[in-house]
């Protein structure tokens, strides 16, 4: 076990030495990898923030139950009992007098309401569902419509469906973008390792002549690729975090102009670890492919 750890420690030390030996090339490669990972990471963060905004808007989604004009107190009590049993979420009763007062408070409606001979508005119940998925909202509205003395159920779930469709498209676009840039990252690492192998071709052949195994030859290059990819992923996480920090204040101001409040979420610790790990894995994969092709040619 100690010998195995020593071999890997030596390989890691050799990879770090190679990174430090050409600082300009290393910095340029890290920027290329970092930018390649920044775009899909930023896209995913954007989708997550849009989803968070959609959830905030969905929390105000309401289903209105308008009672028949001839509904009496017994019918209202029956609906209250059904709502308590169904427990769809928060709900409240809106008397017709309260609804008329709200209508009268709207600009331009006071004179119209005053000219009415009687209150034409029905009693109503307003439900704020706990489950805001479009399918669940429609199923709940259909259930409410079947209750006695409920004349009309109003639900505007079209916007929720649009949000859901846009989020699915956004996730798919980010995944496709991530796949393209992942392939580019593997290609960059492949080319970097290939150049190093060509530069050290004589040393590799000599090492094989004195009994070095393919695993021993491969190990420093794979560590180099993993380190380069991991550092590039860490740089990408830093760029995304910086961008989110710079955009937080303008986004909050924009939300305030529309009468709301929204805090732009940045990358969490898990997301940073995932991006760094993904970069390291892709760098390792590119190095493995490059070294495997070269060793196959030598056999």
Buried (B, 14 or more C-beta within 10 A) or exposed (E): EEEEEEEEEBBBEBBBEBBEEEEEEBEEBBBBBBBBBBBBBBBBBBBBBBBBBBEEBBEEBBBBBBBBEEBEEEBBEBBEEBBEEBEBBEBEBBEBEEBBEEBBEEEEEEEEBEEEEEBEBBBBBBBBBEEBEBEBBBEBBEBBBEBEBBBEBEBEBEEBEEBBEBBEEBBEEBEEBBEEBBEBBBBBBBEBBBEBBEEBEEEBEEBBEEEBEBEBBBBBBBBBBBBBBBBBBBBBBBBBBEBBEEBBEEBBEEBEEEEEEBEBEBBEEEBBBBBBBBBBBBBBBBBBBBBEEBBEEEE
